[in-house]
Amino acid sequence: MFGSPSSPSLVMGKLNYVVTAQESTSVTHSCVGNFTSLRNLVIAKCNRIEIHKITPQGIELIRNVPINGRIVSLHPFRPLDGLLDVLFIVTERHKVCVLQWDVSSNELITRNASMDIDACTSKHPWADQICTMDPDYRVIGVYMVTSWHKVAKRGLCAFPLDNFGELEKPFVPRMCNLLVKDVKFLYGCDVPTVAVLCQDAEGAHVKTYYVSQTGSVPVTGPWTRDNIDQSAGLLIALPTPLCGVLIVGEELIVYCSANTYKERPKPCFTTKSFGRLDGFRFLLGDDEGRLHLVAVSHENQRVTYLRVELLGETSIASTISYLGNSLVFVGSSCSDSQLIKIDLDAQGSRIQVLKKFVNLGPIHDLCLVDPEKHGQSQVVTCSGGSKYGSLRIVSKGINEKASLELEGIAGLWSLKSSVDEASDTFLVVSFIGETRIFSMNRVDELEETEIKGFLSEVRTLFCHDAVHNQLVQVTSSSVRLVSSETRELLSNWDAPDGLNLNIATANARQAKGISQVPSVAPFKTVSMHAPPQERICR
């Protein structure tokens, strides 16, 4: 980014260049689905998403895609007529969109244009957000809280989905105006139904509501449970045949449905994230970095036993995704993310860390250090949260594709073999007494080549692509026009005796040279035209 014409940096003859030294590495969300023709892991990192291919050995990155906004919710779903999953994304500024993988172009495209939740609901700007999705993909809910004139307003913005997976006009169903900790859609309901974990002065409750566009009063759902564990902060919806919810607190885990209430004490910990292992087994990550297994045993549509086991220690997880084959991705926003393998039959720790993914965040402080005193500073950061503090070094630079040991370089230009080519073909390197030409071969190695129409025994002042698939070379005594296809000389201009060009420049149609000889005109202009008889100067 360059300063404005009136900025002090330009007045002093300096330019400011701003570049991203390191993209975001903090993982906030992840999900698993069939987004491409393969099974994929999708990871959200601030304003970027990464799409990985899941392999028997782990994951392989396919795409790294920027998103216009900080991601706060990421949910996959599959349209009723679709063969592949799509992504529902909510950003920090309350924009929503649906993205899908285009198999023909192998790129991520926008399926639904971005919607503004604030504009759709005609409310004031929202703050907290909780996103939940109907298991039958009939509606997506974004629960939000706002404060206007010191009055808290709460509501569930519901986005209906048609049979093609398109977002329809959202609506705000009526619900209780209590402090909401979590919201989940229930399984096995004819009408989309949410369970709401809320709290008031009397205690914590779980209430259910039908998500309906009609009516000006809340439409109460099939069941309600009052006065439950006040430390509860997470709901986990269970599939058929149970169709209830797990309520996870600090010391209790409870199964609750219309006709069943079963609780079990558990080790004291605060749940930070959870991931589904299968229909009735779940992984819980706590605030100390420990990973727990929750298993629900059932018989005849009734829960018979709740089991909580400690598996081992990982990074403090902000998201957990089960990949299959006992592989689990543990994404973290306060330490390195991990790819782990779980062995439920092992003794002691049942976790094996297969791979770590570096995370610089959160960065509490940083400084610039030039250890080798070469003027190339490195960024040293104080990174990590909780018990995972560390010093990290971020080097600025360019990823090297190829290198050559060359001394005395006076100039460097890249040229195309055709004006229609997207990439450059030739690298022209000028030395004090010669010119050498290089190109990339089929295995992406830099090798020396030849352009017959160029002078190689003298120093080149300037090179450029010219119109009609031509190349121009300017030396101290000549201007040469060469075909980029045959590499043969088409025409040339030789300087008169006693005239030497010292500085030159060119564009696609003209070359200009400057001479320091007092007795001749300081500027010489050479023009390149299409007809062969007019190709060179006058």
C-alpha positions in Angstrom: 0.0 0.0 0.0 1.5 3.3 -1.0 0.9 6.7 0.6 -1.1 9.5 -0.9 0.8 12.2 -3.0 0.7 14.6 -0.1 1.9 12.1 2.5 5.2 12.8 4.3 6.6 9.5 3.1 6.5 10.6 -0.5 7.7 14.1 0.3 10.9 12.6 1.8 11.3 10.3 -1.2 10.2 7.1 0.6 7.5 4.6 -0.1 5.6 2.6 2.5 5.0 -1.1 1.6 2.6 -3.1 3.7 2.5 -6.9 3.3 1.2 -9.8 5.3 4.2 -11.5 6.9 2.1 -14.4 8.2 -1.6 -15.3 7.6 -3.8 -16.2 10.6 -2.9 -19.5 12.3 -5.5 -19.5 15.0 -8.2 -22.1 14.4 -11.7 -21.2 15.7 -14.0 -23.6 13.8 -13.8 -26.8 11.8 -16.2 -29.3 10.3 -16.1 -32.5 8.2 -18.1 -33.3 5.1 -18.0 -34.2 1.4 -17.5 -30.8 -0.1 -15.3 -31.9 -3.0 -15.5 -35.3 -4.6 -13.6 -36.6 -1.6 -14.2 -36.4 2.2 -12.9 -33.1 3.5 -11.9 -31.2 6.7 -12.7 -27.5 6.5 -10.9 -25.2 9.0 -11.7 -21.6 9.8 -8.9 -19.3 10.6 -10.1 -15.7 11.3 -11.0 -14.5 7.7 -9.8 -17.6 5.8 -11.0 -21.1 5.4 -8.8 -24.1 4.5 -10.2 -27.1 2.7 -8.2 -30.3 3.3 -8.5 -33.8 1.8 -8.8 -36.5 4.5 -6.5 -39.5 3.8 -5.8 -42.7 5.8 -2.6 -41.0 7.1 -4.0 -37.6 7.9 -5.0 -34.4 6.0 -3.7 -32.7 2.8 -4.4 -29.0 2.0 -6.4 -28.5 -1.2 -7.4 -24.8 -1.0 -6.8 -21.8 1.2 -9.6 -19.3 0.5 -10.0 -15.7 1.9 -13.4 -14.7 3.3 -14.6 -11.1 3.4 -15.1 -10.9 7.2 -14.1 -12.7 10.5 -15.8 -16.1 10.7 -17.9 -16.7 13.8 -20.0 -19.7 12.6 -19.3 -22.5 10.2 -21.8 -25.3 9.5 -22.0 -27.9 6.7 -25.3 -29.2 5.3 -26.4 -31.1 2.2 -29.3 -29.9 0.0 -32.1 -32.4 -0.5 -31.3 -32.7 -4.2 -27.5 -32.4 -3.7 -24.6 -34.9 -3.9 -22.1 -32.8 -2.1 -22.2 -30.7 1.1 -22.2 -26.9 1.2 -21.0 -24.4 3.9 -23.1 -22.0 5.8 -21.0 -19.1 7.1 -21.7 -16.2 9.5 -19.2 -13.4 9.9 -18.6 -11.1 12.8 -20.5 -8.2 11.1 -23.6 -10.3 10.8 -23.3 -11.3 7.1 -24.3 -14.8 6.0 -23.6 -16.7 2.9 -23.6 -20.3 1.5 -20.5 -21.6 -0.3 -20.1 -24.7 -2.4 -17.3 -26.5 -4.3 -17.6 -26.2 -8.1 -16.4 -29.6 -9.4 -15.9 -28.3 -13.0 -13.5 -25.5 -12.0 -12.2 -27.0 -8.8 -12.9 -23.7 -7.0 -15.0 -22.5 -4.1 -18.0 -20.4 -5.3 -20.8 -18.5 -3.6 -24.1 -20.4 -3.8 -26.1 -17.7 -2.0 -25.2 -14.0 -2.1 -24.3 -12.5 1.3 -27.3 -11.4 3.5 -27.2 -8.8 6.2 -28.9 -10.2 9.4 -29.4 -6.7 10.7 -31.2 -5.6 7.6 -33.3 -8.7 7.4 -34.5 -8.5 11.0 -34.8 -4.7 11.1 -33.1 -4.7 14.5 -30.2 -2.9 16.0 -26.7 -4.3 15.6 -26.4 -7.7 17.2 -23.6 -8.8 19.5 -23.3 -12.4 20.7 -24.3 -15.2 18.1 -25.1 -18.9 18.4 -25.6 -20.8 15.2 -27.6 -24.0 15.0 -29.0 -26.1 12.2 -32.0 -28.3 11.9 -30.9 -32.0 11.4 -33.3 -32.3 8.5 -31.9 -29.1 6.9 -35.2 -27.3 6.8 -34.0 -24.2 8.6 -30.8 -22.6 10.0 -31.0 -20.6 13.2 -28.7 -17.8 14.3 -29.5 -16.7 17.9 -28.4 -13.2 18.7 -28.3 -10.7 21.6 -28.2 -6.9 21.2 -28.4 -4.0 23.6 -30.2 -0.8 22.7 -30.7 2.0 25.3 -29.5 -0.4 28.0 -32.3 -2.8 27.1 -31.3 -6.4 26.1 -33.0 -7.8 23.0 -32.7 -11.4 22.1 -34.0 -13.4 19.2 -33.5 -16.3 16.8 -33.1 -15.3 13.2 -34.3 -18.3 11.2 -33.2 -18.9 7.6 -35.6 -21.4 5.8 -34.0 -23.7 3.2 -35.8 -24.8 0.1 -35.3 -28.2 -1.6 -32.4 -26.9 -3.5 -30.5 -25.7 -0.5 -31.2 -22.0 -1.2 -31.7 -19.5 1.7 -35.1 -18.0 1.8 -36.2 -14.8 3.4 -35.4 -15.0 7.2 -37.9 -14.5 10.0 -37.7 -14.0 13.8 -39.8 -16.6 15.7 -41.1 -15.5 19.1 -39.1 -16.9 22.0 -38.5 -16.1 25.7 -36.4 -13.1 26.4 -34.1 -14.8 29.0 -30.3 -15.1 29.2 -29.6 -17.9 26.7 -26.5 -20.1 27.0 -27.0 -22.5 24.1 -29.5 -23.4 21.4 -29.8 -26.6 19.5 -32.4 -28.0 17.0 -33.9 -31.4 18.1 -33.9 -34.6 16.0 -37.1 -36.4 15.0 -39.5 -33.4 15.0 -42.2 -32.9 12.4 -41.9 -29.2 12.8 -38.4 -27.6 13.3 -38.0 -27.4 17.1 -35.2 -25.9 19.2 -34.1 -26.6 22.8 -33.0 -23.5 24.6 -30.7 -23.6 27.6 -31.5 -20.4 29.5 -31.2 -18.8 32.9 -33.2 -16.4 35.0 -33.2 -15.3 38.7 -34.7 -18.6 39.8 -32.2 -20.8 38.1 -31.3 -22.6 34.8 -33.9 -24.2 32.5 -34.3 -26.0 29.2 -37.2 -24.9 27.1 -38.3 -26.1 23.7 -40.0 -23.9 21.0 -41.4 -24.6 17.6 -39.7 -22.4 14.9 -42.8 -20.9 13.2 -43.4 -17.8 11.2 -47.0 -17.4 12.5 -48.1 -16.0 15.8 -47.1 -13.0 17.9 -46.5 -15.1 21.1 -43.9 -17.9 21.6 -45.0 -21.3 20.4 -44.0 -23.6 23.2 -42.5 -27.0 22.2 -43.2 -30.5 23.4 -41.4 -30.3 26.8 -39.7 -28.1 29.4 -37.2 -28.8 32.3 -36.9 -26.2 35.0 -34.3 -25.7 37.8 -31.4 -27.8 36.3 -27.7 -27.5 37.1 -26.9 -23.7 37.0 -23.3 -24.4 35.7 -24.7 -26.1 32.6 -23.4 -24.4 29.4 -23.7 -26.8 26.6 -26.5 -28.7 24.8 -25.8 -31.8 22.6 -28.8 -33.0 20.5 -29.1 -36.8 20.3 -30.4 -38.5 17.1 -33.3 -41.0 16.8 -34.5 -43.1 18.6 -33.7 -40.9 21.6 -34.3 -37.4 20.2 -33.4 -35.6 23.4 -30.5 -33.5 24.6 -27.4 -33.9 26.8 -26.9 -31.0 29.2 -23.3 -30.6 30.1 -22.4 -28.8 33.3 -19.2 -28.5 35.4 -20.0 -31.5 37.7 -23.1 -33.1 36.1 -24.1 -34.5 32.8 -27.8 -34.9 32.2 -29.9 -36.5 29.5 -33.3 -34.8 29.1 -36.2 -35.5 26.8 -40.0 -35.3 26.9 -40.3 -38.4 29.2 -36.8 -39.0 30.5 -34.5 -37.2 32.9 -31.2 -39.0 33.8 -28.2 -37.4 35.4 -24.7 -38.6 36.3 -21.9 -36.9 38.2 -18.7 -36.3 36.2 -15.2 -35.0 37.0 -15.3 -31.2 37.5 -14.2 -29.3 34.4 -15.5 -26.6 32.2 -16.3 -27.7 28.6 -14.7 -25.5 25.9 -15.6 -27.5 22.8 -17.1 -30.8 21.7 -17.1 -33.1 18.7 -19.3 -36.0 17.6 -17.5 -39.3 17.4 -20.6 -41.2 16.2 -24.3 -41.0 17.0 -24.1 -41.6 20.8 -20.4 -40.9 21.6 -18.9 -37.5 21.9 -15.5 -35.9 22.6 -15.4 -33.0 25.1 -12.4 -30.6 25.4 -12.0 -28.8 28.7 -10.2 -25.6 29.7 -7.1 -27.4 30.8 -6.5 -29.2 27.5 -7.9 -32.6 28.6 -10.0 -34.7 26.2 -12.9 -36.7 27.5 -15.2 -39.3 26.0 -18.9 -39.2 26.7 -20.9 -42.3 25.8 -24.7 -42.8 25.9 -26.1 -46.3 26.3 -29.7 -46.8 25.4 -32.3 -49.5 25.1 -36.0 -49.4 23.9 -35.7 -45.6 23.3 -34.6 -45.0 26.8 -31.1 -44.0 28.1 -29.7 -46.7 30.4 -26.3 -45.4 31.2 -24.1 -42.2 30.8 -20.3 -42.7 30.8 -17.5 -40.1 31.0 -13.9 -41.1 30.6 -10.6 -39.2 30.4 -8.7 -40.0 27.3 -5.6 -37.8 27.7 -4.2 -34.4 27.1 -4.2 -32.2 24.0 -4.0 -28.5 23.2 -6.9 -26.5 24.6 -9.4 -27.1 21.9 -11.6 -24.5 20.4 -13.0 -27.0 17.9 -12.9 -30.9 17.6 -13.6 -32.8 14.4 -13.6 -36.6 14.0 -12.0 -37.6 10.7 -12.5 -41.4 10.8 -10.0 -44.2 11.3 -9.6 -43.0 14.9 -8.1 -39.7 13.7 -9.2 -36.5 15.3 -8.4 -32.9 14.5 -8.0 -30.7 17.5 -8.1 -27.0 16.5 -6.9 -24.4 19.0 -6.9 -20.6 19.2 -4.4 -20.4 22.2 -1.8 -23.0 21.2 -0.8 -25.3 18.3 -3.5 -27.3 16.6 -3.0 -31.1 16.5 -3.9 -34.2 14.5 -4.3 -37.0 17.0 -5.1 -40.7 17.0 -7.3 -42.3 19.6 -6.9 -45.8 20.9 -9.8 -46.6 23.2 -8.2 -50.0 24.2 -4.9 -48.5 25.3 -3.7 -48.4 28.9 -3.0 -44.9 30.4 -3.2 -42.1 27.8 -5.2 -43.1 24.8 -4.0 -40.2 22.7 -1.1 -40.2 20.2 -0.2 -36.8 18.7 0.6 -37.4 15.0 1.2 -33.9 13.8 1.2 -30.3 15.2 0.1 -27.2 13.2 1.9 -24.0 14.4 -0.2 -21.3 15.8 1.2 -17.8 16.6 -1.8 -16.6 18.4 -2.7 -15.1 20.7 0.2 -12.7 20.4 0.7 -10.7 23.6 3.7 -8.7 22.5 6.3 -8.6 19.7 9.5 -6.9 18.7 11.8 -6.6 15.6 15.2 -8.3 15.9 18.1 -8.2 13.4 20.4 -10.9 14.8 22.8 -10.9 11.8 22.9 -7.1 11.4 22.1 -7.4 7.7 19.1 -5.0 7.8 16.6 -7.9 7.5 14.6 -7.8 10.7 12.7 -10.8 12.1 9.5 -10.6 14.2 9.8 -12.2 17.6 6.4 -12.8 19.3 5.3 -13.7 22.7 2.6 -16.3 21.7 0.2 -18.6 23.3 -2.5 -18.6 26.0 -3.1 -20.3 29.3 -0.2 -22.7 30.0 1.1 -22.7 26.4 3.4 -19.6 26.4 6.2 -19.5 23.8 8.5 -17.3 21.8 8.0 -17.6 18.0 10.1 -16.1 15.2 8.5 -14.9 12.0 10.9 -14.4 9.1 9.9 -12.0 6.3 10.9 -12.9 2.7 10.1 -14.6 -0.5 9.8 -18.3 -1.0 12.6 -19.4 -3.3 11.7 -21.3 -6.5 15.1 -21.4 -8.1 18.6 -19.9 -7.5 21.8 -19.3 -9.4 25.2 -18.0 -8.2 25.8 -15.0 -10.5 28.1 -12.1 -9.7 28.1 -8.6 -11.2 24.4 -8.4 -12.3 23.6 -5.0 -13.8 20.0 -5.6 -14.9 17.2 -8.1 -14.8 14.0 -8.5 -17.0 11.4 -11.1 -17.6 9.9 -11.6 -21.1 7.0 -13.6 -22.6 7.1 -15.9 -25.6 3.7 -14.6 -26.6 1.5 -11.7 -25.6 -1.3 -14.2 -24.8 0.8 -16.1 -22.3 -0.2 -15.7 -18.7 3.4 -16.4 -17.4 6.8 -15.1 -18.4 9.1 -17.4 -20.3 12.5 -15.8 -20.4 14.7 -14.2 -17.7 17.3 -11.8 -19.2 20.3 -11.1 -17.0 22.6 -8.2 -17.9 26.2 -8.0 -16.8 28.9 -5.4 -17.4 30.2 -7.1 -20.5 27.6 -9.7 -21.5 23.9 -10.7 -21.5 22.7 -14.1 -20.5 19.2 -15.6 -20.9 17.5 -18.2 -18.7 14.1 -20.0 -18.8 12.3 -22.5 -16.6 12.3 -26.1 -18.0 9.6 -28.7 -17.6 10.7 -29.7 -14.1 10.7 -26.1 -12.9 14.5 -25.8 -13.0 16.2 -22.6 -14.2 18.5 -23.3 -17.2 20.4 -21.2 -19.7 18.9 -20.7 -23.2 19.4 -18.4 -26.2 17.5 -15.8 -28.2 19.3 -15.6 -31.5 18.3 -12.1 -32.3 19.7 -10.7 -29.0 23.3 -9.5 -28.7 24.9 -11.5 -25.9 28.5 -10.1 -26.0 27.4 -6.6 -24.7 25.6 -5.2 -21.7 21.8 -4.8 -22.1 20.4 -1.5 -21.0 16.7 -2.5 -21.2 14.4 -5.3 -22.4 10.7 -5.4 -22.9 7.8 -7.2 -24.6 6.7 -5.5 -27.8 3.5 -5.6 -29.8 2.7 -8.5 -32.2 4.8 -11.1 -30.3 8.0 -9.2 -30.5 10.8 -8.5 -28.0 13.0 -5.4 -27.9 16.6 -5.2 -26.6 18.3 -1.9 -26.1 22.1 -1.8 -25.8 24.5 1.2 -25.7 24.9 1.1 -29.5 21.7 -0.5 -30.9 18.0 -1.3 -30.6 17.0 -4.7 -31.8 13.5 -6.1 -32.5 13.2 -9.9 -32.3 10.4 -12.3 -32.9 9.4 -14.0 -29.6 8.1 -17.0 -31.5 11.2 -17.8 -33.8 13.7 -15.8 -31.7 15.1 -14.4 -34.9 16.1 -10.7 -35.6 13.4 -8.8 -37.4 15.0 -5.4 -37.6 17.5 -3.2 -35.8 18.7 0.4 -35.4 22.5 1.1 -35.0 23.7 4.2 -33.3 25.8 6.6 -35.4 29.5 6.8 -34.7 30.3 8.6 -31.5 26.8 8.1 -30.0 26.4 5.8 -27.0 23.2 5.3 -25.2 23.6 5.4 -21.4 20.0 5.0 -20.1 17.1 3.4 -21.9 13.4 2.5 -21.3 10.7 0.9 -23.4 7.0 0.0 -23.6 5.2 -2.2 -26.0 5.4 0.3 -28.9 8.4 2.6 -28.3 12.0 2.5 -26.9 13.7 5.6 -25.7 17.4 6.1 -25.0 19.4 9.0 -23.4 22.9 9.9 -24.6 25.3 12.1 -22.6 27.2 13.3 -25.7 26.8 17.1 -25.8 27.0 17.4 -29.6 23.9 15.2 -30.3 20.3 15.3 -29.3 19.9 13.8 -25.7 16.8 11.7 -26.6 16.5 9.0 -29.3 13.1 7.4 -29.9 12.6 4.1 -31.7 9.1 2.9 -32.6 7.8 -0.6 -33.2 4.9 -1.0 -35.8 3.0 -3.9 -37.2 4.0 -4.0 -40.9 7.4 -5.5 -41.4 8.6 -2.6 -43.5 7.9 -0.2 -40.6 9.1 -2.2 -37.7 12.0 -0.1 -36.7 12.8 3.5 -36.1 12.9 6.7 -37.9 
